[in-house]
Amino acid sequence: MAESVIRLHRPGSVSLAALPPLSLYVHLPWCLKKCPYCDFNSHQATLSAAGKSELPEAAYLDAVIADLEQSLPLVWGRRVHSIFIGGGTPSLFSPAAIDRLLGDIRARLPLEPGCEITLEANPGTFERDRFRAFHAAGVTRLSIGVQSFDDEALKAIGRVHDSAQARAAVEEAREVFDTFNIDLMYALPGQTLDALQADLDAALAYQPPHLSIYHLTLEPNTFFATHPPPLPDDDLASDMLDLIVERTAATGLQRYEVSAFARGDHRCWHNLNYWQFGDYLGIGAGAHGKLSFPHRILRQVKWREPAAYMAKAMGGQAVSNEHEVARDQLPFEFMLNALRLKEGFTLQQFSDRTGLPASAIAGSLQQAQARGLVTADAARVQPTARGFDFLSDLQALFLP
């Protein structure tokens, strides 16, 4: 490890004046059931005779902390601005396990005052007072995977919870947390505009400080990819997005990213750091990381399958592969993130985060402006409404 860290600090193809903010992502890979649309690294938990999930909590956390300790030389001296515990369904882990995890992280990494600590939660794992125990363990923000408040829609997308559980989970989160997020999906099988309107009515009635709304897509290597359900056509899906933008704005939620809406200062700092091309250390099975050094940017991936990951991490080899991002790939990698933000980015941010001069993207920016996909002046670049609608086309202009 010492030799590899020394190598990372040698002169390279870029020059960063300063390192960006650092976040920590922790992956807890188990779910009660694999959803048919999900392509994340998630694995169905073993259930006991009583129907309770049986997770190797202690052994897995041992591996996660061993993974963290192996990674520490890569981030010496850097403070962590946010922690995101994702999955899978992290709320399957007991509050005591989350308390241990956060305590072990604090013992090894310096956290910024007010560090945002998010936990993803599934209403199917909701139990009264469980959210309070997560809050007591140090979680500051809960992200609840509701997806829909309609029982038939939930069945159609294979969710394990029902509408009543979703409502109970949101009500409890609202009582316990100052900041929480409701996750919804749209363009669901057979969904109509009226059905989406009802979902929005249900979610907005709770006055959530943050709302994330994602278009259901058929991802490769999922059940839905080989058994596609009947989905709304592109025109109806576009009308649905228009309705989402209109309704959220009318209730004071600002659209600050393609799929994210927030009130006031309740934007998700962790995700903002991703979108602004900040750094993140990823620990846990299949976790990805992006780490900057003065003359290069490194991407890492940890072993994906939980049992293999635990064995490798405990043996000092948590990383399955890593690579330095090539200089000519940096503009696209930056734009893949930054153009998702409504406020866009400054040219200074581009140079600060990539180590490249603004001239590296001048030609692509001219094309984007000519197509009406961005507005740009001497300082800032912002996607237009058309740019948001054709985001993939806009991002592709920056491919090498």
C-alpha positions in Angstrom: 0.0 0.0 0.0 2.8 2.4 0.9 4.4 2.1 -2.6 1.0 2.5 -4.4 0.2 5.7 -2.3 3.7 7.2 -3.2 3.0 6.4 -6.9 -0.4 8.3 -6.7 1.4 11.4 -5.6 3.9 11.4 -8.4 3.6 13.9 -11.3 0.9 13.0 -13.8 -1.3 14.2 -16.6 -3.3 16.8 -14.7 -2.6 19.4 -12.1 -5.2 20.1 -9.3 -4.6 23.3 -7.3 -6.7 21.8 -4.4 -8.6 18.6 -3.6 -12.4 18.7 -3.7 -14.6 17.9 -0.7 -14.6 14.2 0.4 -17.7 12.1 1.1 -17.9 8.5 2.3 -20.3 5.9 0.8 -21.0 2.6 2.7 -22.8 -0.2 0.8 -25.0 -2.6 2.7 -26.1 -5.1 0.0 -29.0 -7.1 1.3 -32.7 -6.7 0.6 -35.9 -8.6 1.6 -36.5 -9.2 -2.1 -34.8 -8.2 -5.3 -37.0 -5.8 -7.3 -37.6 -6.7 -10.9 -36.3 -3.4 -12.2 -33.2 -3.1 -9.9 -29.7 -3.4 -11.4 -27.9 -2.3 -8.1 -25.6 -4.7 -6.3 -28.3 -6.1 -4.0 -28.9 -9.6 -2.7 -31.9 -11.2 -1.2 -31.5 -11.8 2.6 -32.0 -15.3 4.1 -35.2 -15.4 6.2 -35.7 -17.3 9.4 -38.6 -19.6 10.1 -40.3 -16.5 11.7 -39.8 -14.5 8.5 -37.1 -12.3 9.9 -34.0 -11.5 7.8 -30.8 -13.2 9.0 -27.8 -11.0 8.1 -24.2 -11.6 9.0 -24.1 -8.1 10.6 -21.1 -8.4 12.8 -18.9 -10.2 10.2 -19.9 -7.8 7.4 -19.2 -4.8 9.6 -15.8 -6.3 10.5 -15.1 -6.5 6.7 -16.3 -2.9 6.0 -14.1 -1.5 8.7 -11.1 -3.6 7.5 -11.9 -2.1 4.0 -11.9 1.4 5.5 -8.6 0.9 7.3 -7.0 -0.3 4.0 -8.3 2.9 2.4 -7.1 5.4 5.0 -3.7 6.1 3.5 -5.5 7.3 0.4 -7.3 10.0 2.3 -4.9 11.0 5.1 -5.6 14.5 6.4 -8.9 14.9 4.7 -12.2 15.6 6.5 -15.4 13.8 5.5 -18.3 16.2 4.7 -21.1 13.6 4.3 -21.8 9.9 4.8 -24.3 7.9 2.7 -25.4 4.4 3.8 -27.0 2.8 0.8 -27.9 -0.6 -0.6 -29.7 -2.8 -0.8 -31.8 -2.0 2.1 -29.6 -0.6 4.9 -32.6 -0.3 7.2 -32.5 -4.1 7.4 -29.5 -3.7 9.7 -30.3 -3.2 13.3 -29.9 0.3 14.9 -27.2 -1.2 17.1 -25.3 -2.2 13.9 -25.6 1.2 12.4 -24.5 2.7 15.8 -21.4 0.5 15.7 -20.7 1.4 12.1 -20.8 5.1 12.6 -18.8 4.8 15.8 -16.1 2.9 14.0 -16.0 5.4 11.2 -15.7 8.4 13.6 -12.8 6.6 15.3 -10.9 6.5 12.0 -11.9 9.5 10.0 -12.4 13.2 11.0 -15.9 14.4 10.2 -16.8 17.9 9.4 -19.0 19.6 12.1 -22.6 19.0 11.0 -21.6 16.1 8.7 -24.7 14.9 6.8 -25.3 11.2 7.5 -28.0 9.6 5.3 -29.5 6.2 5.6 -31.7 4.6 2.9 -34.8 2.9 4.3 -37.5 0.7 2.9 -41.1 1.0 4.3 -41.1 -2.9 4.2 -38.6 -2.9 7.1 -40.4 -0.2 9.1 -41.1 -0.8 12.8 -42.3 1.8 15.3 -39.3 3.5 17.1 -36.8 1.9 14.6 -36.3 5.3 12.9 -35.8 6.9 16.3 -33.1 4.5 17.1 -31.3 5.2 13.8 -31.5 8.9 14.6 -30.0 8.2 18.1 -27.2 6.3 16.4 -26.2 9.5 14.5 -28.2 9.3 11.3 -29.3 12.9 10.4 -31.2 12.2 7.1 -33.5 9.4 6.1 -34.2 8.5 2.4 -37.4 6.5 2.2 -37.9 4.3 -0.9 -41.7 4.7 -1.2 -41.8 4.6 -5.1 -45.6 4.8 -5.0 -48.5 5.1 -2.6 -50.7 2.9 -4.8 -51.0 -0.7 -3.8 -51.5 -2.0 -7.4 -48.5 0.0 -8.6 -46.3 -1.3 -5.8 -47.3 -4.9 -6.7 -46.6 -4.2 -10.4 -43.0 -3.2 -9.6 -42.4 -6.0 -7.1 -42.1 -3.9 -3.9 -42.4 -5.7 -0.6 -44.4 -2.9 1.2 -47.9 -1.6 0.8 -49.3 1.9 0.9 -50.2 1.8 4.6 -46.6 0.9 5.4 -45.3 3.7 3.2 -47.5 6.2 4.9 -46.5 5.0 8.4 -42.8 5.2 7.5 -43.1 8.8 6.1 -45.1 9.9 9.1 -42.5 8.5 11.5 -39.6 10.0 9.5 -41.4 13.4 9.6 -41.6 13.3 13.4 -38.1 12.1 14.0 -35.9 13.8 11.3 -35.4 17.5 10.5 -34.5 16.4 6.9 -35.9 13.4 5.1 -36.4 12.4 1.5 -39.3 10.6 -0.2 -38.3 8.5 -3.2 -41.0 8.1 -5.9 -41.0 6.6 -9.4 -43.1 7.5 -12.4 -43.9 5.9 -15.8 -44.8 2.7 -13.9 -46.6 -0.2 -15.6 -50.0 0.9 -16.6 -49.7 4.2 -14.8 -52.0 7.1 -15.9 -51.6 10.8 -15.4 -54.4 10.6 -12.8 -52.6 7.9 -10.9 -49.4 9.9 -10.9 -51.4 12.9 -9.7 -52.7 10.8 -6.8 -49.1 9.7 -5.9 -47.9 13.4 -6.0 -50.9 14.4 -3.8 -50.0 11.8 -1.2 -46.3 12.7 -1.1 -46.7 16.5 -1.1 -49.3 16.3 1.7 -46.4 15.4 4.0 -44.6 18.6 3.0 -41.3 16.7 2.5 -38.2 18.8 2.7 -36.8 16.7 -0.2 -38.3 14.7 -3.0 -36.6 12.5 -5.5 -38.6 11.3 -8.5 -37.1 8.8 -11.1 -38.4 7.6 -14.4 -38.7 3.7 -14.4 -36.3 2.4 -16.9 -35.7 -1.2 -18.1 -32.1 -1.8 -17.2 -30.1 -4.7 -18.7 -29.7 -7.9 -16.6 -32.9 -7.3 -14.7 -36.1 -9.3 -14.7 -38.0 -6.5 -16.4 -35.4 -6.4 -19.2 -36.4 -10.0 -20.2 -40.0 -9.7 -19.1 -40.9 -6.1 -20.0 -44.2 -4.8 -18.5 -46.5 -2.5 -20.4 -45.1 1.0 -19.7 -46.4 4.5 -20.7 -45.2 5.7 -24.1 -42.7 8.5 -24.4 -45.4 11.2 -24.9 -47.2 10.2 -21.8 -44.0 10.0 -19.8 -43.1 13.5 -20.9 -46.5 14.7 -19.8 -45.9 13.1 -16.4 -42.6 14.9 -16.0 -44.3 18.2 -16.9 -46.9 17.4 -14.2 -44.2 16.7 -11.6 -42.3 19.9 -12.3 -45.5 21.9 -12.2 -46.8 20.4 -8.9 -43.5 20.5 -7.0 -42.9 24.1 -7.9 -46.5 25.0 -6.8 -45.7 23.6 -3.3 -42.3 25.4 -2.9 -40.0 22.5 -3.9 -37.2 23.8 -6.1 -35.9 21.5 -8.8 -32.1 21.7 -8.3 -31.2 18.5 -10.2 -32.9 16.5 -13.0 -34.6 14.2 -10.5 -34.3 16.1 -7.2 -36.5 18.7 -5.6 -35.9 20.4 -2.3 -37.0 23.2 0.0 -34.6 25.9 1.3 -31.4 24.3 2.5 -32.6 20.7 2.4 -30.7 19.7 -0.7 -28.9 16.4 -0.3 -25.3 17.5 0.2 -23.9 14.0 -0.5 -25.5 13.8 -3.9 -24.5 17.4 -4.6 -20.9 16.4 -4.0 -21.3 13.7 -6.6 -22.8 16.0 -9.2 -20.2 18.7 -8.6 -17.5 16.1 -9.3 -16.4 15.9 -5.7 -14.5 12.9 -4.2 -16.0 9.9 -2.4 -14.5 6.9 -0.8 -16.6 3.8 -1.3 -16.5 0.9 1.2 -18.6 -2.2 1.2 -19.5 -4.9 -1.4 -19.4 -3.5 -4.9 -18.9 0.1 -3.7 -17.4 2.5 -6.2 -15.1 5.4 -5.3 -13.5 8.4 -6.9 -10.5 10.0 -5.3 -8.4 13.0 -6.4 -4.7 13.5 -6.0 -2.6 16.5 -7.1 -1.8 15.0 -10.5 -4.4 12.3 -11.1 -8.0 11.1 -10.4 -8.5 7.5 -9.3 -11.6 5.3 -9.6 -11.9 2.1 -7.5 -14.4 -0.7 -7.2 -14.7 -3.2 -4.3 -15.4 -6.9 -4.7 -19.1 -7.3 -5.6 -20.4 -10.5 -4.2 -20.9 -10.2 -0.4 -19.2 -13.4 0.7 -16.2 -12.8 -1.6 -16.0 -9.2 -0.5 -15.9 -10.2 3.2 -13.1 -12.7 2.6 -11.1 -10.3 0.4 -11.5 -7.4 2.8 -10.5 -9.4 5.8 -7.4 -10.5 3.8 -6.4 -6.9 3.0 -7.6 -7.0 -0.6 -11.0 -5.2 -0.7 -10.3 -3.5 -4.1 -11.3 -5.6 -7.1 -10.1 -3.1 -9.6 -9.0 0.5 -10.0 -7.8 2.8 -12.7 -6.6 6.3 -13.3 -9.1 8.4 -15.3 -7.5 9.3 -18.6 -7.0 13.0 -19.3 -9.2 12.9 -22.4 -12.1 11.2 -20.4 -12.2 13.9 -17.7 -14.5 16.4 -19.6 -17.1 13.8 -20.2 -16.9 12.4 -16.6 -17.3 15.9 -15.2 -20.3 16.7 -17.5 -22.0 13.5 -16.8 -22.4 14.8 -13.3 -22.4 18.7 -13.4 -25.0 19.0 -16.3 -27.6 17.3 -14.1 -27.6 20.4 -11.9 -30.1 23.2 -12.8 -27.5 25.8 -11.8 -24.9 24.1 -13.9 -21.2 24.9 -13.1 -18.6 27.6 -13.4 -15.7 27.3 -15.7 -13.5 27.7 -12.6 -15.2 24.7 -11.0 -14.4 22.7 -14.2 -10.7 23.6 -13.9 -10.6 23.1 -10.2 -12.1 19.6 -10.3 -10.5 18.2 -13.5 -7.1 20.0 -13.5 -7.8 21.0 -17.1 -8.1 24.4 -18.7 -11.5 25.7 -19.7 -10.2 25.6 -23.3 -10.5 21.8 -23.2 -14.3 22.1 -23.5 -14.6 25.2 -25.6 -15.5 23.4 -28.8 -18.1 21.2 -27.2 -19.7 24.1 -25.4 -20.0 26.0 -28.7 -21.9 23.0 -30.1 -24.2 22.8 -27.1 -25.0 26.5 -27.3 -25.7 26.3 -31.0 -28.2 23.5 -30.3 -29.9 25.5 -27.5 -28.9 22.9 -24.9 -26.9 25.3 -22.6 -26.5 28.9 -21.8 -23.0 30.1 -21.2 -21.1 33.3 -20.3 -17.6 34.1 -19.3 -18.2 32.4 -15.9 -21.1 29.9 -15.8 -22.6 27.2 -17.9 -26.2 26.1 -17.3 -28.4 23.5 -19.1 -31.5 25.0 -20.7 -35.0 23.4 -20.3 -34.2 21.7 -23.7 -30.9 20.6 -22.3 -32.6 18.9 -19.4 -35.1 17.2 -21.8 -32.2 15.9 -24.0 -29.6 15.5 -21.2 -28.0 12.3 -22.7 -27.5 14.1 -26.1 -26.0 17.1 -24.2 -23.6 15.0 -22.2 -22.5 13.1 -25.3 -21.1 16.2 -26.9 -18.2 16.0 -24.4 -17.2 12.5 -25.3 -13.5 12.3 -26.4 
